[in-house]
């Protein structure tokens, strides 16, 4: 939009054109006009106990404790005990982002050059002027849901871990008699395990 105003005031007629933009940058996450859903669902399904969780879409990192891994899927030697994997799923949601950007333009409108025979001569008589404009609209951010699977070793397994540095889910064993799995949630698409 700044380019539009720059083209509107060509060099041959205007001098000292200055364009002020407010706000100078737009952050949809922190802007008070952004409309977030109250929550979005996450579900853990599998051979153990199914669980449903409600997640906060504004929180980049959040954790939920899942203690439903009552049925292991692998032995400590990685032999299959159960063909059904555990699955973690999140649903898609949308964020509505209205925005408004104001432009203030100041300039000097000049009436030709002081010496018409010399194109490089300074401008003739110049008068100050201002202009204003704005753009506003709404865009929608669509956050896609996804799912990922994980295995659970039998309860006497130690140190089970399948963590992704850049992924959505970090799964770790927190007990030995009954496996508890911590799900670290990030509000961005899942990466497969």
C-alpha positions as CSV (number, residue, x, y, z in Angstrom):
1,X,0.0,0.0,0.0
2,X,2.9,2.3,0.6
3,X,3.9,1.9,-3.1
4,X,0.4,3.1,-4.0
5,X,1.0,6.4,-2.2
6,X,4.5,6.7,-3.5
7,X,3.2,6.4,-7.1
8,X,0.4,8.9,-6.4
9,X,2.9,11.6,-5.7
10,X,5.4,11.6,-8.6
11,X,8.8,13.3,-8.2
12,X,8.1,15.8,-11.0
13,X,5.4,17.5,-9.0
14,X,6.0,16.7,-5.4
15,X,8.9,17.1,-3.1
16,X,9.7,15.8,0.4
17,X,7.0,13.1,0.3
18,X,6.8,11.4,3.7
19,X,4.5,8.4,4.4
20,X,3.7,7.4,8.0
21,X,2.1,4.0,8.6
22,X,0.2,3.2,11.8
23,X,0.6,0.6,13.1
24,X,4.1,0.1,11.7
25,X,3.7,-3.7,12.0
26,X,0.7,-6.0,12.6
27,X,0.8,-8.9,15.0
28,X,-2.3,-11.0,14.8
29,X,-1.5,-13.0,17.9
30,X,-1.3,-10.1,20.3
31,X,-3.8,-7.8,18.6
32,X,-7.0,-7.2,20.6
33,X,-9.2,-7.4,17.5
34,X,-8.2,-11.0,16.7
35,X,-11.0,-13.4,17.4
36,X,-9.8,-16.8,18.8
37,X,-11.9,-19.9,19.5
38,X,-12.3,-20.5,23.2
39,X,-10.6,-23.9,22.9
40,X,-10.0,-26.8,20.5
41,X,-10.1,-30.5,21.1
42,X,-7.4,-33.1,21.4
43,X,-8.2,-36.8,21.6
44,X,-6.1,-39.8,22.6
45,X,-7.4,-43.1,21.3
46,X,-6.0,-46.6,21.4
47,X,-6.1,-50.0,23.0
48,X,-6.0,-48.4,26.5
49,X,-8.3,-45.7,27.8
50,X,-9.5,-43.0,25.5
51,X,-9.2,-39.4,26.7
52,X,-10.4,-36.0,25.5
53,X,-8.6,-32.8,26.3
54,X,-9.5,-29.1,25.7
55,X,-6.5,-27.0,24.5
56,X,-6.0,-23.3,24.5
57,X,-5.4,-22.0,20.9
58,X,-3.5,-18.9,22.3
59,X,-0.9,-21.0,24.1
60,X,2.1,-22.0,22.0
61,X,3.2,-24.7,24.4
62,X,0.9,-26.7,26.7
63,X,1.0,-30.1,28.4
64,X,-1.6,-32.7,29.3
65,X,-1.0,-35.9,31.2
66,X,-2.4,-39.0,29.6
67,X,-2.5,-42.0,32.0
68,X,-4.6,-44.3,29.7
69,X,-1.7,-46.4,28.4
70,X,-3.0,-49.5,30.4
71,X,-2.4,-51.8,27.4
72,X,1.2,-52.0,26.1
73,X,1.7,-52.5,22.4
74,X,5.4,-53.8,22.5
75,X,7.5,-55.9,24.8
76,X,10.9,-54.5,26.0
77,X,12.4,-56.5,23.1
78,X,10.1,-54.7,20.6
79,X,7.9,-57.7,20.0
80,X,4.3,-56.7,19.1
81,X,1.8,-57.3,21.9
82,X,-1.1,-55.4,20.3
83,X,-1.6,-54.4,16.7
84,X,-3.5,-51.3,17.5
85,X,-1.3,-48.2,18.1
86,X,-2.2,-45.3,20.3
87,X,-3.3,-42.2,18.3
88,X,-3.3,-38.5,19.3
89,X,-5.6,-36.3,17.3
90,X,-6.3,-32.6,17.2
91,X,-9.1,-30.9,15.3
92,X,-8.7,-28.0,12.9
93,X,-9.8,-24.5,14.0
94,X,-9.9,-21.0,12.6
95,X,-8.7,-17.6,13.8
96,X,-10.5,-14.5,12.5
97,X,-8.1,-11.5,12.2
98,X,-9.6,-8.1,11.4
99,X,-7.0,-5.4,10.6
100,X,-6.9,-1.7,9.9
101,X,-3.8,0.3,8.8
102,X,-3.8,4.1,8.6
103,X,-1.6,6.1,6.2
104,X,-0.6,9.8,6.7
105,X,1.2,11.5,3.9
106,X,2.9,14.9,4.0
107,X,4.4,16.5,0.9
108,X,5.2,19.8,-0.9
109,X,3.4,20.4,-4.2
110,X,5.6,22.3,-6.5
111,X,4.8,24.3,-9.7
112,X,7.6,23.4,-12.0
113,X,11.3,24.4,-11.7
114,X,12.8,27.8,-11.0
115,X,14.5,27.6,-14.4
116,X,12.4,25.7,-17.1
117,X,15.4,25.4,-19.4
118,X,17.4,23.4,-16.8
119,X,15.7,20.1,-15.8
120,X,18.1,19.8,-12.8
121,X,17.2,23.2,-11.4
122,X,15.5,23.2,-8.0
123,X,11.7,23.3,-7.8
124,X,9.8,26.6,-8.2
125,X,7.0,27.6,-5.7
126,X,6.1,24.7,-3.4
127,X,3.1,24.5,-1.0
128,X,2.8,22.0,1.8
129,X,0.0,19.4,1.7
130,X,-1.3,16.3,3.5
131,X,-3.3,13.3,2.7
132,X,-4.8,10.4,4.6
133,X,-5.9,6.9,3.8
134,X,-6.5,3.5,5.3
135,X,-7.0,-0.1,4.5
136,X,-9.1,-2.5,6.5
137,X,-10.4,-6.0,6.1
138,X,-10.5,-9.4,7.8
139,X,-8.4,-12.5,7.0
140,X,-8.8,-16.0,8.3
141,X,-6.0,-18.2,9.7
142,X,-6.8,-21.9,9.3
143,X,-4.9,-24.1,11.6
144,X,-5.1,-27.7,10.3
145,X,-5.6,-30.6,12.7
146,X,-3.6,-33.8,12.4
147,X,-2.8,-37.0,14.2
148,X,0.2,-39.1,15.1
149,X,0.7,-42.6,16.5
150,X,2.8,-43.9,19.3
151,X,3.8,-47.2,20.8
152,X,3.8,-48.1,24.5
153,X,6.3,-50.7,25.9
154,X,5.1,-53.1,28.6
155,X,5.0,-51.6,32.1
156,X,8.4,-52.9,33.1
157,X,10.1,-51.0,30.3
158,X,12.5,-48.2,31.3
159,X,13.2,-45.0,29.5
160,X,10.7,-45.2,26.6
161,X,11.0,-42.1,24.6
162,X,10.0,-40.9,21.2
163,X,10.5,-37.1,21.2
164,X,10.7,-34.8,18.2
165,X,12.7,-31.6,18.6
166,X,10.5,-29.8,16.0
167,X,7.4,-32.0,16.4
168,X,4.1,-31.6,18.0
169,X,4.2,-34.4,20.5
170,X,6.8,-35.4,23.0
171,X,6.1,-38.8,24.6
172,X,8.0,-40.1,27.6
173,X,7.5,-42.8,30.2
174,X,6.9,-41.4,33.7
175,X,6.2,-44.6,35.6
176,X,7.1,-48.3,35.6
177,X,4.0,-50.1,37.0
178,X,1.6,-48.1,35.0
179,X,3.0,-46.1,32.1
180,X,2.0,-42.4,32.1
181,X,2.7,-40.6,29.0
182,X,3.1,-36.8,28.9
183,X,1.9,-35.1,25.8
184,X,3.6,-31.8,25.1
185,X,1.4,-29.9,22.8
186,X,2.4,-27.1,20.4
187,X,-0.2,-25.2,18.3
188,X,1.2,-26.1,14.9
189,X,0.7,-29.1,12.6
190,X,1.8,-32.5,13.9
191,X,5.0,-34.1,12.6
192,X,4.7,-37.9,12.3
193,X,6.6,-40.0,14.9
